[in-house]
Every structure is written in C-alpha cells, then in structure tokens.
Amino acid sequence: MPKVGMPAIRKPQLVAATMAVIDDVGLAGASVSLISRKAGVSAGIINHYFGGKNGLLEETMRSVLRELSEGVQKRLAVTPQDDARARILAIVEGNFDPNQVNSKVTKTWLAFWSHAMHEPVLFRLQRVNEQRLLSHLRIELKKLMPTDRAHFVAQGVAALIDGIWLRGALNPHGIDPKSAVETVENYLSLQLQDASSISKGKN
C-alpha cells in the first residue's frame, strides 16, 4: 500500500501510467523508470511511496477492483430487489463493463493474475475479489433455489465469467461483453430450469 502523504493527484497518474506501460511492454518490461517517465514523476517518488513496481501494481489493481465493485453496485442499485435473475445478470454485466474490458485493463488483469501466484499481497486481493463475486451471486441465487444448489451454480457462473474473460483477453479482437453476458445468461437459464424440475420432482 502507498505510504500516507502520497499526493492524491499523483495516484491516478501513476495508476494510468502503470497500465499504459504494461499495455505497451508487458509486466516484465514495465520498469519503474518507464512508468515514472510515462507519469511525469521521478522514479524516487514511486520507490518511496510504493516500494517499487510490486507496490505500484498492488495500488493499480486496487484501483481496478474499486472500479469493478462500483460498476456492479451501480447496476444493482437500479435493479429491483425482488428480481433475482436480473440482479445476477447485473452482476455479470458489471464484470464485463467497458472499463474492465479495454486493452490496458485486460493486460493489467492478466499481469496481476500471473503475479498473484507468487505475491501474497496480490493473492489476497484476488481472493477478496473472488469471494465478493461469489457472495453477490449466492445472495441472489438463494432466492431462486436451495442454498447448496445456489453455491454450486454460483461457482459455475463465476467460472464462466473468468473463463470467458480470459479467452477474450487473449483474443486479438478483445472481449465481447454482449456475447459474454448472453453465454452466462444461457447457463443461468438452464440451471434455473434444472432447479425448477428438481423442486417439482420433490413435490
């Protein structure tokens, strides 16, 4: 985390510069020197407040995750509480928000995922993000099916989101949000039909 005293105006500059440099040369080539030049600050500022590239990547991902969370919350805020299906799709749409699927952010996500396997702080960030998604999904799914089934389907929806996102991020044409949401919606429809059949069979 950045040290207290980091000028607030500098953080967005450095986050934007980090993503731009990762987009240009990848994480391995994204040196503190390149990032500092892109941001128009001294390398010393990055090393002092962030402890180097890893600290700056952490702050960059915290920024990306905040945007992701805000995008989901904004969609949920305008979706009726009693329309669980629509709220699940709102969560899915938030994960494929335009801010999350542009080239700079997708490459930063890929760098984060690969780095998180070896950096405990980044791994914790990934776990928090994963659990937040599953929690949102379970809350809505439990309105439509038994708890154990809701947990199972939540895992399936999350796996689809991650899988579609990863395949799209590695595709030269990028991620197609509309197609992504439609794919998850199809899976959800099948699971709801299945849950309904199971429920009727018990009656």
N, C-alpha and C positions, 0 to 999 in steps of 0.2 A: 504494500500500500504506500502511496506517496506520503512523505512527511508533512506534518502540519506546517503551514506557511507557504505552500506552493500557490502562487497566484492563480486564482480560479480561471482567469482568461487564458492561461498557458495550457491548462489541461486539455481543453478541446483542440487546441492547436497541435499538441503533441499526440493526442489520440488520432486525429485526422492524418497527421504526418506518418505515424506508425503504420496505419492501414494502407496509405498510399505507397509507402516503401515496400511493404510486404506484397502488395499488388504488383509492383514493378519487378522486384528481385527475389521474392520469397523470404521466408523467415531466416534461413541460414545466411542470406546476403544482407539482411536488414540490420546493418551495424548502427551503433549509437551515433557514429559520425554522420552517416547518411540521413538518419532520422532527424538529427539536430539541424542539419543543413536544410532539410525539407521544411522543418518547423520554424526556421529562422531564430534558433536559440543556440546557446553554447552546449557542447556535449557535457560540460561540467554540471549544468542545471539538471540534466537527465540523471547523471550518476549521483548527484547529491540528493535529489528528491525521490528518485525511484530505485536507486541502487543498481542501475544498468538496464539492459534490454529486457531481462525477465520481469522486472518490476514494472516496466512500461507496458509489456504485453499483458500483464495482470490488470493494470488500470484500463487498458484498451478493451479487454474483454469484459470488465465490469461495466464499462460504458455501453458496450453492445448488448449485454444482458439486461441492463436497465431499460434500454430501448425496446427490447423484446418483451419484457414484462409490462411495460407501459402500453405497448401495442395490443397485447392480449387484454389487459384491463380495460382499455378504452372500448374495445369491441364488446366485452362482457357487460359493461355499464349500460349499453344501449340495446341489450338483448334481454327479453323478458325472463325473469327468474323461473317461470313455470315451463319454459320451452327448452328442455334439457338438450334435445337434439341440436337445436340452433346454437345453443351455448357451446356445445362440443365443437361444432363447426367454426364458431367464432374463435375458439382456442387454436384450432388448426390454421385458420386464416392468419391469425396473429403470428404464427411461426413461419408463414410464408409472406409476411409483409414486405412491400417493396424495399424498405430499409434493410431487411435481413437477407435479401437475395441479390443485391448488387455485387459486382465483381470484387470490390475492395473488402466488403464484409464477408463474403463467402470464403475468400482466400485467408482472411484473418481467422475465421472459424476453423478452417482446415489446419492452419498452423497451430491454433490453440488445442485442438483435439490431439494432434500428434505430440505436442509438447506436454500436455496434461498427464500423459502416461508416465512421465519422468519427473514432474514437478508437483510435489504435494499440495502446494497452494492452488495451483491451477486445477489439479484433480478435484480438490474440494469445491471449487467454483463449478466445475462440471457436474458434480454430484448434486449440488444445491439446485442447479438448473434442471437436472433430470427429475429430481424429487418434486420440484414445483410443478412441472408439467404433469407428472403422474397424479399429483394431488388434485389439480384442477380437473383432470379428466375423471378421476374416481368420484369426485363430488357430484358431477353431473350424471355419470353412468349409473350411480346407485339410485338415482331417481327412476331409472328405467329397467333395472334388473337387480337380482340378488347381489350382495356385497362380493362374494367370491367370484362371481361371473364378471362383475364390474372391474375388479382388479385384473382379471385375465384380459379383458377387452382393452383396458387402459394400456396395458403393456403392448398389445398389438397395435393400437393407434400410435403410440409413441415410437414403436419400431418402424412403422410405415413412415412417419414424419422424418425420422433420422435417415432411413434408407433412401427415400425419395430425395431428400435434401442433399445427401452425399452424392448420389448418382447425378443429380442436376448440377451440383457444384463442380463435378469433374467433366461435365458435358460442355463442349465448346460453345453451345448455344445457351448455356446457363439453365437456371431453374424456371420452369413454367408454373407459376403459382396457381393458375386456374386448373390446370391438369392435375396438379398435386392435390388440391382440395377435393376435386372430383374423385380421385382414386381413394382417398381416405373416406369420403362420403359413401362410396360404394361398399367398402369394407364394413363401415358402420351399419349400413342398411342390412347387410347380410347377418351381422351379429345381432341386430335387434330382432330380425325375423326369427333367428335361431332361438333367442331368449324367449320370444313370444310362444314359439312352438313347445319349448320345454315347459313353460308355465302352464299352457293349456293341457299338456300331457299329464301334469300332476293333478289337475282338477277333475 
